[in-house]
Amino acid sequence: MSSALPLAWITGASQGIGRSLAVELLQRGWRVAATARSESPLLRLQQAHPGQLFSFPADVCDPAQMARTIDAIEDQQGPIQLAIFNAGSHQPEHASQFQARTVRQLIELNLLGVCNGLEPLLPRMLERGQGQIAAVASLAGYRGLPTAAAYGASKAALINLMESIALDLRGSGVKIQVINPGFVKTPLTDRNSFAMPGLISSDQAARSIAEGLMGNRFEIRFPAGFATLMAVLRHLPYRLYFPLVARLTRGDS
């Protein structure tokens, strides 16, 4: 606890949005505790930013590991002032090859992985009467999309979870936000075989997230054009939504 700089904790920090966000926050004057399952990329990131970024490898799917990680971070670096639950995955799967196993795996990581961090962290922040927590969901959580039944379901549930927590914690001093990106070029979106409208880099996503974290809106969503389109689609009746999305995604061809 040798620095007075604020401390942020980021899960899924070894690649993609998480890694870019860690670097962005460092540039904005934060210290960063970085968590991911793979230790090697975290150590490389720590070596590139000595005294500013600290490696705390853990599996977000393991509740005991998450509790121990929070203990270690706060013992070594002081109170976590900002937590970004970013760890997640995506597995495209057409309904003709539907597997419950895929849904279970993505729910375990994308939803319960967040819960495993919330359970030990929330009481600490509530006792202090201050803190900020954001979870990375997705615009795909707004409505069902082709080949995204498992992924979309996990992100829709995460959006709902964060909405409920935000309502419960009004006036507590703990700020709750949800982050809904569109398509961001990462190893996960590299799995997609279709054209991705509004595709942005992970560095662009990190800047949008960092700016949103400093604001007061519950939802941080981007890029603007695609997010607006998804917001409109979110409110369409099914008789319009299904044929329109089928055309937009070439699902009717």
C-alpha positions as CSV (number, residue, x, y, z in Angstrom):
1,M,0.0,0.0,0.0
2,S,2.8,2.4,-0.9
3,S,0.8,4.4,-3.4
4,A,-2.1,6.8,-2.9
5,L,-3.3,6.1,-6.4
6,P,-6.8,4.5,-6.6
7,L,-7.0,0.8,-7.1
8,A,-9.0,-1.0,-9.8
9,W,-9.5,-4.8,-10.1
10,I,-10.1,-6.3,-13.5
11,T,-11.0,-9.9,-14.2
12,G,-10.3,-11.4,-17.7
13,A,-7.3,-9.0,-17.9
14,S,-4.9,-11.2,-19.9
15,Q,-6.2,-10.4,-23.3
16,G,-8.8,-8.5,-25.3
17,I,-11.0,-5.8,-23.6
18,G,-9.6,-6.6,-20.2
19,R,-6.0,-6.1,-21.1
20,S,-6.7,-2.9,-23.0
21,L,-8.8,-1.6,-20.2
22,A,-6.0,-2.3,-17.7
23,V,-3.6,-0.2,-19.8
24,E,-6.1,2.5,-20.3
25,L,-6.8,2.8,-16.5
26,L,-3.0,2.9,-15.8
27,Q,-2.7,5.8,-18.2
28,R,-5.5,7.6,-16.3
29,G,-3.7,7.4,-13.0
30,W,-5.0,4.1,-11.5
31,R,-3.2,1.2,-10.0
32,V,-4.6,-2.1,-11.4
33,A,-4.9,-5.6,-9.9
34,A,-5.2,-7.9,-12.9
35,T,-6.8,-11.3,-12.7
36,A,-7.1,-14.1,-15.2
37,R,-6.7,-17.9,-15.3
38,S,-3.4,-17.7,-17.3
39,E,-0.6,-16.4,-15.2
40,S,2.1,-15.9,-17.9
41,P,0.3,-13.0,-19.8
42,L,-0.5,-11.3,-16.5
43,L,3.2,-11.5,-15.5
44,R,4.3,-10.0,-18.8
45,L,1.8,-7.2,-18.3
46,Q,3.1,-6.6,-14.8
47,Q,6.7,-6.5,-16.0
48,A,5.7,-3.9,-18.6
49,H,4.1,-1.7,-15.8
50,P,6.2,-2.2,-12.7
51,G,4.8,-0.7,-9.5
52,Q,1.5,0.1,-11.3
53,L,-0.1,-3.3,-12.3
54,F,-0.1,-6.3,-10.1
55,S,-0.8,-9.9,-11.1
56,F,-3.4,-12.0,-9.2
57,P,-4.2,-15.1,-11.2
58,A,-7.4,-16.9,-10.4
59,D,-10.3,-18.8,-12.0
60,V,-13.5,-16.7,-11.6
61,C,-15.5,-20.0,-11.7
62,D,-14.0,-21.0,-8.4
63,P,-15.7,-19.2,-5.5
64,A,-13.0,-20.0,-3.0
65,Q,-10.3,-18.7,-5.3
66,M,-12.2,-15.5,-5.9
67,A,-12.6,-14.9,-2.1
68,R,-8.9,-15.6,-1.6
69,T,-7.9,-13.3,-4.5
70,I,-9.9,-10.4,-3.0
71,D,-8.3,-11.0,0.4
72,A,-4.8,-11.0,-1.2
73,I,-5.5,-7.8,-3.3
74,E,-6.8,-5.8,-0.3
75,D,-4.1,-7.1,2.1
76,Q,-1.3,-6.2,-0.4
77,Q,-2.6,-3.2,-2.2
78,G,-5.4,-1.7,-0.1
79,P,-9.2,-1.4,-0.7
80,I,-10.5,-2.1,-4.2
81,Q,-12.2,1.1,-5.2
82,L,-13.3,-0.1,-8.7
83,A,-14.0,-3.6,-9.8
84,I,-14.7,-4.5,-13.4
85,F,-15.9,-8.1,-13.9
86,N,-14.9,-8.6,-17.5
87,A,-14.0,-12.3,-17.7
88,G,-16.3,-14.1,-20.2
89,S,-16.4,-16.2,-23.3
90,H,-18.5,-16.8,-26.4
91,Q,-19.3,-20.0,-28.2
92,P,-21.4,-19.6,-31.4
93,E,-23.7,-22.5,-31.8
94,H,-26.6,-23.0,-34.3
95,A,-29.8,-24.3,-32.8
96,S,-29.6,-27.4,-35.0
97,Q,-26.5,-28.4,-33.0
98,F,-27.9,-27.2,-29.6
99,Q,-26.2,-28.5,-26.5
100,A,-27.2,-27.8,-23.0
101,R,-23.5,-28.2,-22.1
102,T,-22.7,-25.0,-24.0
103,V,-25.3,-23.0,-22.2
104,R,-24.1,-24.4,-18.8
105,Q,-20.5,-23.5,-19.6
106,L,-21.3,-19.9,-20.6
107,I,-23.7,-19.4,-17.7
108,E,-21.0,-20.7,-15.3
109,L,-18.4,-18.2,-16.6
110,N,-20.3,-15.2,-17.9
111,L,-22.9,-15.0,-15.1
112,L,-21.8,-17.1,-12.1
113,G,-18.2,-15.9,-12.5
114,V,-19.4,-12.4,-11.8
115,C,-21.5,-13.7,-8.8
116,N,-18.4,-15.4,-7.4
117,G,-16.7,-12.0,-7.2
118,L,-19.7,-10.1,-6.0
119,E,-20.4,-12.2,-3.0
120,P,-17.1,-11.5,-1.2
121,L,-16.6,-8.0,-2.5
122,L,-20.0,-6.4,-1.9
123,P,-19.9,-6.7,1.9
124,R,-16.5,-4.9,2.0
125,M,-17.7,-2.0,-0.1
126,L,-21.0,-1.7,1.7
127,E,-19.1,-1.7,5.1
128,R,-16.9,1.1,3.7
129,G,-19.9,2.9,2.3
130,Q,-18.2,3.4,-1.0
131,G,-17.0,1.6,-4.1
132,Q,-17.8,1.0,-7.8
133,I,-18.6,-2.3,-9.6
134,A,-19.2,-2.8,-13.3
135,A,-19.9,-6.0,-15.2
136,V,-19.2,-6.5,-18.9
137,A,-22.4,-7.9,-20.5
138,S,-23.2,-7.3,-24.2
139,L,-25.7,-5.7,-26.6
140,A,-26.4,-9.4,-27.5
141,G,-28.2,-9.6,-24.1
142,Y,-30.9,-7.2,-25.4
143,R,-32.7,-9.8,-27.6
144,G,-32.1,-13.2,-29.2
145,L,-29.7,-13.3,-32.1
146,P,-28.8,-16.1,-34.5
147,T,-26.2,-18.7,-33.1
148,A,-26.1,-16.8,-29.8
149,A,-28.7,-18.7,-27.7
150,A,-26.2,-19.6,-25.0
151,Y,-24.1,-16.4,-25.1
152,G,-27.1,-14.1,-25.3
153,A,-28.9,-15.9,-22.4
154,S,-25.9,-15.5,-20.2
155,K,-25.5,-11.8,-21.0
156,A,-29.3,-11.1,-20.6
157,A,-29.2,-12.7,-17.2
158,L,-26.2,-10.6,-16.3
159,I,-27.9,-7.3,-17.3
160,N,-30.9,-8.2,-15.2
161,L,-28.7,-9.2,-12.3
162,M,-26.9,-5.8,-12.3
163,E,-30.1,-3.9,-12.7
164,S,-31.5,-5.6,-9.6
165,I,-28.4,-5.0,-7.6
166,A,-28.3,-1.3,-8.6
167,L,-31.9,-0.9,-7.3
168,D,-31.1,-2.6,-4.1
169,L,-28.0,-0.5,-3.4
170,R,-29.4,2.9,-4.2
171,G,-28.1,5.3,-1.5
172,S,-25.5,2.8,-0.2
173,G,-22.5,4.6,-1.7
174,V,-21.7,1.7,-3.9
175,K,-22.1,2.6,-7.6
176,I,-23.2,-0.2,-9.9
177,Q,-22.9,-0.2,-13.7
178,V,-23.3,-2.6,-16.6
179,I,-21.2,-2.4,-19.7
180,N,-22.8,-3.5,-23.0
181,P,-20.3,-3.5,-25.9
182,G,-21.2,-4.3,-29.5
183,F,-18.7,-6.2,-31.6
184,V,-15.1,-5.7,-30.4
185,K,-12.2,-7.4,-32.2
186,T,-10.8,-9.9,-29.7
187,P,-9.9,-13.6,-29.8
188,L,-13.6,-14.3,-29.0
189,T,-15.1,-12.4,-31.9
190,D,-12.5,-13.9,-34.2
191,R,-14.6,-17.1,-33.9
192,N,-17.5,-15.4,-35.7
193,S,-17.9,-16.3,-39.3
194,F,-20.3,-13.4,-40.2
195,A,-19.8,-9.7,-40.9
196,M,-19.8,-7.8,-37.6
197,P,-21.3,-4.3,-38.0
198,G,-19.6,-1.5,-36.1
199,L,-16.6,-3.6,-35.2
200,I,-14.1,-1.7,-33.1
201,S,-10.7,-2.4,-31.6
202,S,-10.2,-3.4,-27.9
203,D,-8.4,-0.1,-27.4
204,Q,-11.4,1.8,-28.6
205,A,-13.6,-0.2,-26.3
206,A,-11.4,0.4,-23.4
207,R,-11.6,4.2,-23.9
208,S,-15.4,4.1,-24.1
209,I,-15.5,2.0,-20.9
210,A,-13.1,4.2,-19.0
211,E,-15.1,7.3,-19.9
212,G,-18.3,5.6,-19.0
213,L,-16.9,4.5,-15.6
214,M,-16.2,8.1,-14.8
215,G,-19.8,9.1,-15.6
216,N,-23.1,8.6,-13.8
217,R,-25.1,6.4,-16.2
218,F,-25.9,2.9,-15.2
219,E,-25.4,1.5,-18.7
220,I,-22.2,2.0,-20.7
221,R,-22.9,1.0,-24.3
222,F,-21.0,1.4,-27.5
223,P,-20.3,1.9,-30.4
224,A,-23.0,4.6,-30.6
225,G,-24.5,3.7,-34.0
226,F,-24.8,0.0,-33.4
227,A,-25.9,0.4,-29.8
228,T,-28.7,2.7,-31.0
229,L,-29.8,0.1,-33.6
230,M,-29.9,-2.6,-31.0
231,A,-31.8,-0.4,-28.6
232,V,-34.4,0.2,-31.4
233,L,-34.6,-3.6,-32.2
234,R,-35.0,-4.2,-28.4
235,H,-38.4,-2.6,-28.5
236,L,-39.8,-3.9,-31.8
237,P,-42.7,-6.3,-31.7
238,Y,-41.8,-9.9,-32.6
239,R,-43.7,-9.7,-35.9
240,L,-41.3,-7.1,-37.0
241,Y,-38.2,-8.1,-35.1
242,F,-37.8,-11.7,-36.4
243,P,-38.0,-10.9,-40.2
244,L,-35.8,-7.8,-39.9
245,V,-33.1,-9.6,-37.9
246,A,-33.3,-12.6,-40.3
247,R,-32.6,-10.2,-43.2
248,L,-29.9,-8.3,-41.4
249,T,-28.0,-11.5,-40.5
250,R,-28.9,-13.2,-43.8
251,G,-30.7,-15.8,-41.7
252,D,-33.5,-16.0,-44.3
253,S,-31.1,-17.0,-47.2
